[in-house]
Amino acid sequence: MTDRQDERRMLADSVAGFARQYDGVARARRLMDGSGLDREAWAAMADLGLMSILVPEEAGGLGLGVPEMAVVSEELGRSCAPEPLAAQAMAQAALALTGSTAAGELLTRTADGTALVALAWQEQTDHPDAARIDCRAETVDGEVRVTGGKCLVTPAQADVFVVSAMDNGAPALFLVPRETAGLEVRTRGQVDGAESAGLVLNQVRLSADACLCTGDAALEALETGIAVGLTVASAELLGLADRLCTLTTDYLATRKQFGVPISSFQVLRHRAVNLFIQRELMRAALNQAVRAFQQGASRDALKRAASRAKARAGDAAQLIARESVQLHGAIGFTEEADVGVHLRRVLVLSAWLGNAGWHRRRYRALGRRAA
């Protein structure tokens, strides 16, 4: 265990070195200016091996797991890196579980950074339930035709979409390249400058080998992939919250009023302590989710732990972000203040894959089912 902890510390140091070279806040600001995904930074992340963590060794990856990816995501969150690492991890985890040859080939391309993949599964903005699939696939003359729509697909710039659809009454996952005829990709800006996509599939024609898996195997790959995405996103939120705490305490220690640092004011000390408490609650929930993956927990247990982590991370990170802006005073509301950049990222990640309220309800429902 100690060896693994040492390896994860070295991994975190490596990512921190990347963050010092590629200023995450600066990239986040450029994203808000409409620059789009920084492909140079994405390629550098791939060269560092960050895209290979969840890719099996037989597909050219490192064959590591969620604990290592959580370490990376937390460190990138601390630097406010705007890249969609959690979304890519979610897609990679789902692809790896399908076990198909086509999925393995695509995973190899994601590992070296030459392909962006997005998991397209959500069909209702207010109900992120992977088991509710209205998209339909039918086989006509040996050719698969997919019809339906997907929303909130991230990253919007994906080269290939992994689309869920019902095929003969059973869930299935299909590979749909971006340039496929009949596929319309509608992008929409988010508050942090990134984009999500809506997909409209109008009789999209695919070859039979575009189907990665069907039945319960498809649903397991989809739901486990989403659980990975939730956990990795929670780790990123923890990193963002940790950096906000640091920015705020540093500001309180340097800003003076009545000739003394405002950190000496008891009411501000109490508010700062509350931020640290919220951060540690986030960390505890995240650690529980990571342990669930380490211990090979059941699908429902993974979903429950991931929902708990995301609910806690979403609520706590938003509270920390709002308080950080307020504790900075008037400067916290300016475009120049880094806390505002972090706040935008927190708002997007907190809502992604379901907000805190939705995940609390799912956590309770899964608990009743397990009882």
C-alpha positions as CSV (number, residue, x, y, z in Angstrom):
1,M,0.0,0.0,0.0
2,T,2.8,2.4,0.9
3,D,4.4,1.8,-2.6
4,R,1.1,2.6,-4.3
5,Q,0.8,5.8,-2.2
6,D,4.4,6.8,-3.1
7,E,3.6,6.2,-6.8
8,R,0.5,8.4,-6.5
9,R,2.4,11.2,-4.9
10,M,4.9,11.0,-7.7
11,L,2.1,11.1,-10.2
12,A,0.6,14.1,-8.5
13,D,4.0,15.9,-8.6
14,S,4.3,15.1,-12.3
15,V,0.9,16.6,-13.0
16,A,1.7,19.6,-10.8
17,G,4.8,20.1,-13.0
18,F,2.6,20.1,-16.1
19,A,0.3,22.6,-14.5
20,R,3.2,25.0,-13.8
21,Q,4.3,24.8,-17.5
22,Y,0.7,25.1,-18.9
23,D,-1.1,27.7,-16.9
24,G,-4.6,26.3,-16.3
25,V,-6.2,29.6,-15.4
26,A,-4.8,31.3,-18.5
27,R,-6.1,28.5,-20.7
28,A,-9.5,28.7,-18.9
29,R,-9.6,32.4,-19.7
30,R,-8.8,31.8,-23.4
31,L,-11.6,29.2,-23.4
32,M,-14.0,31.9,-22.2
33,D,-12.8,34.1,-25.1
34,G,-13.9,31.4,-27.6
35,S,-10.5,29.8,-28.4
36,G,-11.8,26.2,-28.1
37,L,-10.0,23.2,-26.8
38,D,-6.3,23.7,-26.5
39,R,-5.0,20.8,-28.6
40,E,-1.4,21.6,-27.7
41,A,-2.1,21.1,-24.0
42,W,-4.2,18.0,-24.7
43,A,-1.3,16.5,-26.7
44,A,1.1,17.3,-23.8
45,M,-1.2,15.6,-21.4
46,A,-1.2,12.5,-23.6
47,D,2.6,12.6,-23.9
48,L,2.7,12.7,-20.1
49,G,0.6,9.5,-20.1
50,L,-2.5,11.0,-18.5
51,M,-4.8,9.7,-21.3
52,S,-3.4,6.2,-20.8
53,I,-4.2,5.6,-17.2
54,L,-7.6,3.9,-17.7
55,V,-6.6,2.3,-21.0
56,P,-5.8,-1.5,-20.7
57,E,-2.2,-2.5,-21.4
58,E,-3.2,-4.6,-24.4
59,A,-4.6,-1.5,-26.0
60,G,-1.4,0.4,-25.4
61,G,-2.3,2.0,-22.1
62,L,-1.0,1.9,-18.5
63,G,-3.7,-0.3,-17.2
64,L,-4.1,1.6,-14.0
65,G,-7.4,2.5,-12.3
66,V,-9.7,5.1,-10.9
67,P,-7.5,5.9,-7.8
68,E,-4.7,7.1,-10.1
69,M,-7.1,9.0,-12.4
70,A,-8.6,10.7,-9.3
71,V,-5.1,11.9,-8.3
72,V,-4.6,13.4,-11.8
73,S,-8.0,15.0,-11.9
74,E,-7.6,16.6,-8.4
75,E,-4.3,18.1,-9.3
76,L,-5.6,19.4,-12.7
77,G,-8.6,20.8,-10.8
78,R,-6.2,22.6,-8.5
79,S,-4.7,24.4,-11.5
80,C,-8.2,25.0,-13.0
81,A,-7.3,23.2,-16.2
82,P,-10.3,23.4,-18.6
83,E,-9.7,20.2,-20.5
84,P,-12.5,17.6,-20.4
85,L,-10.5,14.9,-18.7
86,A,-13.4,13.5,-16.7
87,A,-15.5,13.1,-19.8
88,Q,-12.7,11.3,-21.6
89,A,-12.2,9.0,-18.6
90,M,-15.9,8.2,-18.6
91,A,-15.8,7.2,-22.2
92,Q,-12.6,5.2,-21.9
93,A,-14.0,3.3,-18.9
94,A,-17.1,2.4,-20.8
95,L,-15.1,1.4,-23.9
96,A,-12.8,-0.8,-21.9
97,L,-15.7,-2.8,-20.5
98,T,-17.2,-3.6,-23.8
99,G,-14.3,-5.8,-24.7
100,S,-14.8,-5.3,-28.4
101,T,-11.9,-5.1,-31.0
102,A,-13.2,-1.8,-32.3
103,A,-13.3,-0.4,-28.8
104,G,-9.7,-1.5,-28.2
105,E,-8.5,0.2,-31.4
106,L,-10.2,3.4,-30.4
107,L,-8.8,3.3,-26.9
108,T,-5.3,3.1,-28.4
109,R,-6.0,6.4,-30.2
110,T,-7.4,8.0,-27.1
111,A,-4.3,7.0,-25.2
112,D,-1.9,8.8,-27.6
113,G,-4.2,11.8,-27.8
114,T,-5.1,11.5,-31.5
115,A,-8.8,10.8,-30.9
116,L,-11.4,12.5,-28.7
117,V,-14.3,10.3,-27.6
118,A,-17.6,11.3,-26.0
119,L,-20.1,9.1,-24.3
120,A,-23.6,10.1,-25.7
121,W,-26.2,8.6,-23.4
122,Q,-28.3,11.4,-21.8
123,E,-31.6,12.2,-23.4
124,Q,-33.3,14.4,-20.9
125,T,-31.5,17.4,-19.3
126,D,-33.4,17.0,-16.0
127,H,-33.2,13.2,-15.7
128,P,-29.7,11.7,-16.2
129,D,-30.7,8.1,-15.9
130,A,-28.6,5.8,-18.2
131,A,-31.2,3.1,-18.2
132,R,-33.8,5.4,-19.8
133,I,-33.1,5.1,-23.5
134,D,-35.5,6.3,-26.2
135,C,-32.9,6.3,-29.0
136,R,-33.7,3.3,-31.4
137,A,-31.6,1.1,-33.6
138,E,-33.0,-1.3,-36.2
139,T,-31.3,-3.6,-38.7
140,V,-32.3,-3.2,-42.3
141,D,-30.6,-5.3,-45.0
142,G,-27.7,-6.0,-42.8
143,E,-27.2,-2.4,-42.0
144,V,-27.9,-0.7,-38.6
145,R,-29.9,2.5,-38.6
146,V,-30.0,4.6,-35.5
147,T,-32.6,7.3,-34.8
148,G,-33.0,9.6,-31.8
149,G,-31.3,12.4,-29.9
150,K,-28.8,13.0,-27.1
151,C,-28.1,16.0,-25.0
152,L,-25.2,17.5,-22.9
153,V,-22.6,15.5,-24.7
154,T,-19.0,16.3,-23.6
155,P,-16.5,17.0,-25.2
156,A,-18.5,18.6,-28.0
157,Q,-15.4,18.4,-30.2
158,A,-15.3,14.6,-30.0
159,D,-14.1,12.7,-33.1
160,V,-16.2,9.7,-32.2
161,F,-19.4,9.3,-30.2
162,V,-20.3,6.2,-28.2
163,V,-24.1,6.2,-28.5
164,S,-26.6,4.2,-26.4
165,A,-29.7,2.9,-28.2
166,M,-32.4,0.2,-27.8
167,D,-31.8,-2.6,-30.3
168,N,-34.5,-5.3,-30.4
169,G,-35.6,-4.3,-26.9
170,A,-32.1,-4.5,-25.4
171,P,-29.7,-1.6,-24.7
172,A,-26.7,-1.4,-27.0
173,L,-23.7,0.8,-27.5
174,F,-22.6,2.0,-31.0
175,L,-19.6,3.8,-32.4
176,V,-20.7,6.8,-34.4
177,P,-17.9,8.9,-36.1
178,R,-18.5,12.6,-36.2
179,E,-18.7,12.7,-40.0
180,T,-21.3,10.0,-40.3
181,A,-24.2,10.9,-42.6
182,G,-27.4,11.6,-40.8
183,L,-25.7,12.8,-37.6
184,E,-26.2,16.5,-36.7
185,V,-24.0,17.9,-33.9
186,R,-25.4,21.1,-32.3
187,T,-22.9,22.8,-29.9
188,R,-23.9,25.0,-27.0
189,G,-21.7,27.2,-24.9
190,Q,-21.4,26.8,-21.1
191,V,-20.6,29.4,-18.5
192,D,-16.9,28.4,-18.3
193,G,-16.5,28.8,-22.1
194,A,-16.5,25.1,-22.9
195,E,-19.1,23.6,-25.1
196,S,-21.5,20.7,-24.8
197,A,-23.3,19.1,-27.8
198,G,-26.7,17.9,-28.7
199,L,-26.9,15.0,-31.2
200,V,-29.7,14.5,-33.6
201,L,-29.5,11.1,-35.3
202,N,-31.7,10.8,-38.3
203,Q,-31.5,7.2,-39.7
204,V,-27.8,7.2,-39.1
205,R,-26.5,4.2,-41.1
206,L,-23.8,2.1,-39.4
207,S,-22.1,-1.2,-40.2
208,A,-22.9,-4.2,-38.0
209,D,-19.5,-4.1,-36.4
210,A,-20.2,-0.6,-35.1
211,C,-22.2,-2.3,-32.3
212,L,-19.8,-2.7,-29.3
213,C,-22.1,-4.8,-27.1
214,T,-25.7,-5.4,-26.2
215,G,-27.9,-6.3,-23.3
216,D,-26.8,-6.1,-19.7
217,A,-23.2,-5.9,-20.8
218,A,-24.0,-2.6,-22.6
219,L,-25.8,-1.3,-19.6
220,E,-23.0,-2.3,-17.2
221,A,-20.4,-0.6,-19.4
222,L,-22.5,2.5,-19.6
223,E,-23.4,2.8,-15.9
224,T,-19.9,1.9,-14.7
225,G,-18.4,4.4,-17.1
226,I,-20.7,7.1,-15.7
227,A,-19.7,6.1,-12.2
228,V,-16.1,6.6,-13.2
229,G,-17.0,10.0,-14.7
230,L,-18.8,11.1,-11.5
231,T,-15.8,10.1,-9.3
232,V,-13.2,11.8,-11.5
233,A,-15.4,14.9,-11.7
234,S,-15.7,14.9,-7.9
235,A,-11.9,14.7,-7.7
236,E,-11.6,17.7,-10.0
237,L,-14.1,19.6,-7.9
238,L,-12.0,18.8,-4.8
239,G,-9.0,20.2,-6.5
240,L,-10.8,23.4,-7.4
241,A,-12.2,23.8,-3.9
242,D,-8.7,23.3,-2.4
243,R,-7.2,26.0,-4.6
244,L,-10.1,28.3,-3.7
245,C,-9.4,27.8,0.0
246,T,-5.7,28.6,-0.6
247,L,-6.5,31.7,-2.6
248,T,-8.9,32.9,0.0
249,T,-6.8,32.4,3.1
250,D,-3.8,34.0,1.4
251,Y,-6.0,37.0,0.5
252,L,-7.3,37.3,4.1
253,A,-3.7,37.1,5.4
254,T,-2.5,40.0,3.2
255,R,-5.5,42.3,2.9
256,K,-5.4,44.9,5.8
257,Q,-8.1,46.9,7.4
258,F,-7.7,49.2,10.3
259,G,-4.0,48.5,10.1
260,V,-4.3,44.7,10.7
261,P,-4.8,41.7,8.4
262,I,-8.5,40.9,8.0
263,S,-7.7,37.3,8.9
264,S,-7.5,38.4,12.5
265,F,-11.3,39.2,12.4
266,Q,-13.1,36.4,14.3
267,V,-16.1,36.3,12.0
268,L,-13.9,35.9,8.9
269,R,-11.9,33.2,10.7
270,H,-15.1,31.2,11.3
271,R,-16.2,31.5,7.7
272,A,-12.7,30.3,6.5
273,V,-12.8,27.4,8.9
274,N,-16.2,26.3,7.5
275,L,-14.6,26.2,4.0
276,F,-11.9,23.8,5.2
277,I,-14.6,21.6,6.9
278,Q,-16.5,21.5,3.6
279,R,-13.4,20.6,1.7
280,E,-12.6,17.7,4.1
281,L,-16.1,16.4,3.8
282,M,-15.6,16.3,0.0
283,R,-12.4,14.4,0.4
284,A,-14.0,11.8,2.7
285,A,-16.8,11.1,0.2
286,L,-14.4,11.0,-2.7
287,N,-12.1,8.5,-0.8
288,Q,-15.1,6.2,-0.2
289,A,-15.9,6.2,-3.9
290,V,-12.3,5.5,-4.9
291,R,-12.2,2.6,-2.4
292,A,-15.4,1.1,-3.9
293,F,-13.5,0.8,-7.2
294,Q,-10.4,-0.5,-5.5
295,Q,-12.4,-3.2,-3.8
296,G,-14.3,-4.3,-6.9
297,A,-17.7,-3.3,-5.5
298,S,-20.9,-4.3,-7.3
299,R,-22.4,-2.1,-9.9
300,D,-25.1,-0.7,-7.6
301,A,-22.5,-0.1,-4.9
302,L,-20.3,1.9,-7.3
303,K,-23.3,3.9,-8.5
304,R,-24.2,4.7,-4.9
305,A,-20.7,5.7,-3.8
306,A,-20.2,7.8,-7.0
307,S,-23.6,9.6,-6.4
308,R,-22.6,10.3,-2.7
309,A,-19.3,11.8,-3.8
310,K,-20.8,13.9,-6.6
311,A,-23.6,15.2,-4.3
312,R,-21.2,16.2,-1.6
313,A,-18.6,17.6,-4.0
314,G,-21.2,19.6,-6.0
315,D,-22.8,21.3,-2.9
316,A,-19.5,21.9,-1.0
317,A,-17.6,23.2,-4.0
318,Q,-20.3,25.7,-4.9
319,L,-20.5,26.9,-1.3
320,I,-16.7,27.3,-1.2
321,A,-16.6,29.1,-4.5
322,R,-19.4,31.5,-3.5
323,E,-17.8,32.2,-0.1
324,S,-14.4,32.7,-1.7
325,V,-15.8,35.4,-4.0
326,Q,-17.5,37.1,-1.1
327,L,-14.5,37.0,1.2
328,H,-12.4,38.6,-1.6
329,G,-14.8,41.6,-1.4
330,A,-15.3,43.8,-4.4
331,I,-12.2,42.4,-6.2
332,G,-13.7,38.9,-6.2
333,F,-16.4,40.0,-8.7
334,T,-13.9,41.3,-11.2
335,E,-12.8,39.5,-14.4
336,E,-9.2,39.7,-13.2
337,A,-9.7,37.7,-10.0
338,D,-8.8,34.0,-10.4
339,V,-11.6,33.0,-8.0
340,G,-14.2,33.9,-10.6
341,V,-12.5,31.6,-13.2
342,H,-12.6,28.8,-10.6
343,L,-16.3,29.6,-9.8
344,R,-17.3,29.1,-13.5
345,R,-15.6,25.8,-13.7
346,V,-17.3,24.7,-10.4
347,L,-20.7,25.6,-11.7
348,V,-20.3,23.6,-14.8
349,L,-18.9,20.5,-13.1
350,S,-21.4,20.6,-10.3
351,A,-24.3,20.3,-12.8
352,W,-22.6,17.8,-15.2
353,L,-24.0,14.2,-15.0
354,G,-26.7,15.4,-12.5
355,N,-26.7,18.0,-9.8
356,A,-26.4,17.3,-6.1
357,G,-30.2,17.1,-5.5
358,W,-30.6,14.4,-8.2
359,H,-27.7,12.3,-6.8
360,R,-29.0,12.5,-3.3
361,R,-32.3,11.1,-4.5
362,R,-30.5,8.4,-6.4
363,Y,-28.3,7.5,-3.4
364,R,-31.5,7.1,-1.3
365,A,-33.2,5.0,-4.0
366,L,-30.2,2.7,-4.4
367,G,-29.9,2.3,-0.6
368,R,-33.6,1.2,-0.4
369,R,-33.0,-1.3,-3.2
370,A,-29.9,-2.8,-1.4
371,A,-31.8,-3.1,1.9
